Amino acid sequence: MTTKLPYQSNENISQHSNASVTLRDILQSYSLFAILGIIVGCIGVLFQTWVIITVWLTKRMHVASFILMGNLAVADLMYSISLFFYGVLQLMYITTSPILMVMVVNCYISFFLIGMNYGTSIITLTFISYDRYYKIISPLSSECRSKRRIVYYLITSWLLGILVGMLLALTTGVDPNFPFTCDVSYNVGLAGTQAIYTFLTLAFYVIPVIVILICYSKLIHRLRHLSRPGINNKEQLRNHNESKHSAIRLIIAVTAIFIIVTWPYWVSSLGLVYTGDTFVSLRASGKILEASIAGFASVPIMLTAFIYPPLYLIFNKSLRHDMLAILRCPWHASLPLLMRRTYSSKNQIIIMTRTASTTNTNIKIWLIHCTLAGVNNVYIASSIE
C-alpha cells in the first residue's frame, strides 16, 4: 500500500505547503543536508581509519575488546563512506536532475549500507559490553576459547547488520514527485512496514541498550571494588585508581553518546509509520514543522560516523597514547616488544629486541622501513632483560 499524496507535480508542492516555504527553500535545506553528509563522511573516514590502523599495528590491542573496537571502526568507516557518496549523489541530483533511477539506486544502496553498518555497530557495542564484563568475572578463560568467542562476535555482528540493511532498504523508496531525498516506503503494506520498524527498534535499539546498561553497571560496580594485589605504595595505588576511573569514564561516555544520538531517529521513524505518513506527504499537507523534525531527527545519528575516536582520546589515557603514537611514527606502535633503540653505522643498522619472542611480522615491518630508508644490512639482536 502506498500513501496517496495530494499533489502530482513539483509545482504543487509549493501550492500545498506553507506559503512562506517555497520549493527552492526546501531544495536548499536538502542541499545543506547533503553537504553536511559529505563533510561528516570525510571526517569519519579519517577518524575511523586512524582507529583501525592503531588497533592493527598495536600488539597489545590484539584481544577481544580492542578487536571489537576495530570492528566497530570498520562499520563506522563504511557508514562514513555511505554518507559521503549519498551526499554527493543527492547534491548532484538536486543541481543537475538526472534520471530518477539514479536517486532510486542511491537510496536503496545507501540505506542498505547505512542499516548494515548501524546494525553491526550496535551489536558490536553490545558484545564489547558483554566481553568486558565477562573478562572481569572470568579473567582466566583460555586463549583458544577467547579466539572462538571473537570469531563468533564478528560473524554474528555482520550477519545481523546485513539483516538490518535489508529491512531498511525494503522500506525505503523515492517519491517521483519529490525525488530529491529518500523517504519511507510502504511497498510491503502499512502493517508490514509498522512490523519491520517495531522489530528493528526493539531488537536493535531497546534490547541492546538494556543489555549494555546492565553489563556496564555491573562492570562499573566490580571495577570500583576491584583491588589489585602487589600494590605497595601510594604512587602505584594512584595509578591503579586512575586507570579504573579512566575505564569507567570511557564506558559511561560511549554509552551515553550512543543513546543520545540514536533515539531521535527511532522515535521519529515510529511516528511516521504508525501515522502512515512520509516526509513528502507531511510537507505537501503543510506540516512543515513536523516534516522538519522527522527529517532532521537522523542528523544526530550521523555523529556516530566520527564521535567515538575523540571519546577514546579524551577519556582513556592508554588509547590516547597509542593513537597519538601512530600519528608521530606509523611503525612505533607496531613493535611493542622492541626497544626504542637502534645502533647504526653507515649503511647498516642493528635492532635490539627486548625479548627473544619478537614476532616475524614485527621484524618484517622494521625491515620494510629500513629498506625504504636505504639501509641494506639489518641485524636482529636479542637483549633479554
C-alpha positions in Angstrom: 0.0 0.0 0.0 1.4 3.4 -0.9 0.5 6.7 0.7 -1.7 8.9 -1.6 -0.1 12.3 -1.9 -2.3 15.5 -2.5 -0.1 16.6 -5.4 1.1 15.3 -8.7 4.0 17.6 -9.6 6.8 19.6 -8.1 4.9 22.8 -8.6 2.0 21.5 -6.5 4.4 21.1 -3.5 4.6 24.8 -3.1 0.9 25.2 -3.5 0.0 22.7 -0.8 2.8 23.8 1.5 3.1 26.7 3.8 3.1 29.9 1.7 6.3 31.1 3.4 8.2 27.9 2.3 8.9 27.5 -1.4 10.2 24.6 -3.3 13.5 26.4 -3.6 13.8 26.7 0.1 13.1 23.0 0.5 15.8 22.1 -2.0 18.3 24.5 -0.3 17.6 22.7 3.0 18.3 19.3 1.4 21.4 20.7 -0.3 22.7 21.7 3.1 21.9 18.2 4.4 23.8 16.7 1.5 26.8 18.9 2.2 26.7 18.0 5.9 26.7 14.3 5.0 29.7 14.8 2.8 31.6 16.7 5.5 30.7 14.2 8.2 31.6 11.3 5.9 35.1 12.8 5.2 35.8 13.3 8.9 34.5 9.8 9.7 36.8 8.2 7.1 39.8 9.9 8.6 39.0 9.2 12.3 37.9 5.6 11.8 40.9 4.8 9.6 43.1 6.2 12.4 41.5 3.8 14.9 41.7 0.8 12.5 45.4 1.4 11.9 46.0 1.8 15.7 44.3 -1.5 16.5 46.0 -3.3 13.6 49.5 -2.2 14.5 49.4 -2.2 18.3 50.2 -5.7 19.5 48.6 -5.3 23.0 45.3 -4.5 21.3 45.0 -7.9 19.7 42.5 -9.0 22.3 38.7 -9.3 22.2 37.7 -5.9 23.4 40.1 -4.0 21.1 39.4 -6.2 18.1 35.7 -5.5 18.6 36.6 -1.8 18.8 38.4 -2.2 15.5 35.3 -4.0 14.1 33.2 -1.0 15.3 35.6 1.3 13.5 35.3 -0.7 10.3 31.5 -0.5 10.4 31.6 3.3 11.2 34.1 3.7 8.3 31.7 2.1 5.9 28.9 4.3 7.3 31.1 7.3 6.7 31.7 6.2 3.1 28.0 5.7 2.7 27.2 9.2 4.0 29.8 10.7 1.6 28.5 9.1 -1.6 24.9 9.6 -0.6 25.5 13.3 -0.1 27.4 13.5 -3.4 24.7 11.8 -5.4 21.9 13.7 -3.6 23.6 17.1 -4.3 24.2 16.0 -7.9 20.5 15.1 -8.3 19.4 18.5 -6.8 21.7 20.5 -9.0 21.5 18.6 -12.3 18.3 16.5 -12.1 19.4 13.3 -13.9 17.1 10.3 -14.4 15.0 9.2 -11.5 16.7 5.8 -11.4 19.9 7.4 -10.2 18.3 8.6 -6.9 16.4 5.3 -6.5 19.5 3.2 -6.8 21.3 5.7 -4.5 18.6 5.3 -1.8 18.5 1.6 -1.9 22.2 1.1 -1.8 22.8 3.9 0.8 20.1 2.7 3.2 21.2 -0.9 2.9 24.8 0.1 3.8 23.7 2.5 6.5 21.4 -0.1 8.0 24.0 -2.8 7.8 26.6 -0.6 9.4 24.2 0.6 12.1 23.2 -3.0 12.9 26.8 -4.1 13.0 27.8 -1.2 15.3 25.0 -1.7 17.9 25.6 -5.4 18.1 29.4 -4.8 18.3 28.8 -2.3 21.2 26.7 -4.9 22.9 29.4 -7.6 22.5 32.0 -5.1 23.8 30.0 -4.5 27.0 29.4 -8.2 27.5 33.0 -9.1 26.8 34.4 -6.6 29.2 32.1 -7.8 31.9 33.0 -11.5 31.0 36.7 -10.7 31.4 36.1 -9.3 34.9 34.1 -12.4 36.1 36.3 -14.9 34.2 39.8 -13.5 33.9 41.4 -16.9 33.5 39.5 -18.0 30.3 41.6 -19.9 27.9 43.1 -18.2 24.8 41.6 -20.8 22.5 38.1 -20.1 23.9 38.7 -16.3 23.6 39.6 -16.6 19.9 36.5 -18.6 19.2 34.5 -16.0 21.0 36.0 -13.2 18.9 35.1 -15.1 15.7 31.6 -15.6 16.9 31.3 -11.9 17.8 32.5 -10.7 14.4 30.4 -13.1 12.3 27.2 -12.5 14.3 27.6 -8.7 14.2 27.9 -8.6 10.4 25.1 -11.1 9.8 22.7 -9.2 11.9 23.9 -5.9 10.3 23.1 -7.3 6.9 19.6 -8.2 8.2 19.0 -4.6 9.3 20.3 -3.2 6.0 17.9 -5.5 4.0 14.9 -4.5 6.1 15.7 -0.8 5.9 16.2 -1.0 2.1 12.9 -2.8 1.8 11.0 0.1 3.4 12.9 2.9 1.6 11.8 4.5 -1.6 11.8 7.7 -3.7 8.6 9.6 -4.5 8.7 10.6 -8.2 7.0 13.9 -7.4 9.8 14.8 -5.0 12.8 12.7 -6.0 15.4 14.8 -4.1 15.6 12.6 -1.0 14.9 9.1 0.3 11.6 8.5 2.0 9.7 5.9 3.9 8.1 3.4 1.5 5.0 1.2 2.1 5.8 -1.3 -0.6 5.2 -4.2 1.9 2.0 -2.6 3.2 1.3 -0.3 6.1 1.1 -3.2 8.6 4.3 -4.8 7.2 6.2 -1.5 7.5 5.0 -1.0 11.0 6.0 -4.5 12.0 9.5 -4.1 10.5 10.2 -0.8 12.2 8.8 -2.1 15.5 11.1 -5.2 15.2 14.1 -3.0 14.4 13.5 -0.6 17.2 13.1 -3.4 19.8 15.8 -5.8 18.5 18.4 -3.2 17.5 17.9 -0.4 19.9 15.8 -1.1 23.1 17.2 -4.6 23.9 20.8 -3.8 23.1 20.6 -0.6 25.2 19.2 -2.6 28.1 22.0 -5.3 27.8 24.7 -2.6 27.6 23.4 -0.8 30.6 23.2 -4.0 32.7 26.6 -5.1 31.7 28.3 -1.8 32.2 26.5 -1.1 35.5 27.8 -4.5 36.8 31.2 -3.8 35.3 31.4 -0.4 37.0 30.4 -1.9 40.3 33.1 -4.6 40.0 35.8 -2.1 39.0 35.0 0.2 41.9 35.5 -2.7 44.3 38.4 -4.3 42.4 41.7 -4.4 44.3 45.0 -5.3 42.6 47.5 -7.5 44.5 51.0 -6.3 44.7 50.3 -2.6 45.2 52.6 -1.4 48.0 52.9 2.4 47.7 50.7 5.4 47.1 52.0 6.1 43.6 51.0 2.6 42.4 47.7 2.9 44.1 47.0 6.3 42.5 47.9 5.0 39.0 45.7 1.9 39.5 42.8 4.1 40.6 43.3 6.5 37.7 43.3 3.5 35.3 40.0 2.3 36.8 38.4 5.8 36.7 39.6 6.2 33.1 37.9 3.0 32.0 34.7 3.9 33.8 34.6 7.4 32.2 35.1 5.9 28.8 32.3 3.4 29.4 29.8 6.0 30.5 30.7 8.4 27.7 30.4 5.9 24.9 27.1 4.5 26.2 25.6 7.9 26.9 26.5 9.3 23.5 25.1 6.3 21.7 21.8 6.5 23.5 21.5 10.3 23.0 22.3 10.4 19.2 20.2 7.3 18.2 16.9 7.7 20.0 15.5 10.6 17.9 15.8 8.5 14.7 13.8 5.6 16.0 11.1 7.8 17.7 10.6 9.8 14.5 10.5 6.7 12.3 7.9 5.0 14.5 5.9 8.2 14.5 5.9 8.3 10.7 5.0 4.6 10.1 2.3 4.5 12.7 0.6 7.5 11.2 1.0 6.3 7.7 2.9 9.4 6.7 6.1 10.1 4.8 8.4 13.1 4.8 7.0 14.3 1.5 3.3 13.9 2.5 3.9 15.9 5.6 5.4 18.8 3.6 2.7 18.5 1.0 0.0 18.8 3.6 1.6 21.9 5.1 3.0 20.3 8.2 6.4 21.9 7.7 7.4 21.7 11.4 6.6 18.0 11.7 8.4 17.3 8.4 11.5 19.1 9.5 11.6 17.4 12.9 11.2 14.0 11.2 13.8 14.8 8.6 16.4 16.2 10.8 16.0 13.5 13.5 18.5 11.5 11.5 21.2 14.2 11.9 22.3 13.2 15.4 22.8 9.6 14.4 25.3 10.9 11.8 27.6 11.7 14.6 28.4 8.0 15.1 30.5 8.2 12.0 33.2 10.0 13.9 32.3 10.6 17.6 34.0 7.5 19.2 37.6 8.3 18.3 37.5 11.7 20.1 36.0 9.9 23.1 38.9 7.5 23.1 41.3 10.4 23.1 39.6 12.3 25.9 38.6 9.5 28.3 41.3 6.9 28.0 45.0 7.7 28.6 46.3 4.4 27.2 44.3 4.6 24.0 45.3 8.3 23.6 49.0 7.3 23.9 48.7 4.6 21.3 46.7 6.7 18.8 49.0 9.7 19.1 52.0 7.4 18.7 50.6 6.2 15.3 50.5 9.9 14.2 54.0 10.6 15.3 55.6 7.4 13.9 53.4 4.9 12.0 55.6 1.9 12.9 56.2 3.0 16.5 53.1 1.2 17.9 53.6 -1.9 15.7 56.6 -3.1 17.7 55.6 -3.1 21.4 58.2 -5.8 22.1 61.0 -3.9 20.6 63.2 -1.5 22.5 63.2 2.0 21.0 66.9 1.8 20.5 69.0 1.1 17.4 72.7 1.1 16.6 73.6 2.2 13.1 76.8 2.7 11.2 76.9 4.0 7.6 74.7 1.6 5.7 73.8 -0.9 8.4 71.5 -1.0 11.4 71.3 -3.3 14.5 67.9 -3.6 16.1 67.9 -4.6 19.7 64.9 -6.6 20.8 63.6 -6.8 24.4 62.6 -10.4 24.2 63.6 -13.4 22.1 60.0 -13.9 21.1 59.6 -10.9 18.9 57.2 -11.9 16.1 58.4 -12.3 12.5 55.7 -9.9 11.4 57.1 -7.1 13.6 60.6 -7.7 12.3 59.4 -7.7 8.7 57.8 -4.3 9.3 61.1 -3.0 10.6 62.9 -4.5 7.6 60.5 -2.8 5.2 61.1 0.6 6.8 64.9 0.1 6.8 64.8 -0.9 3.1 62.8 2.2 2.3 65.3 4.3 4.2 68.2 2.8 2.1 69.6 0.6 4.8 70.9 -2.7 3.2 72.3 -4.6 6.2 70.0 -5.1 9.1 70.8 -7.3 12.1 68.4 -8.5 14.7 69.9 -9.0 18.2 68.3 -10.1 21.4 68.7 -8.2 24.6 66.6 -10.0 27.2 66.1 -8.0 30.4 
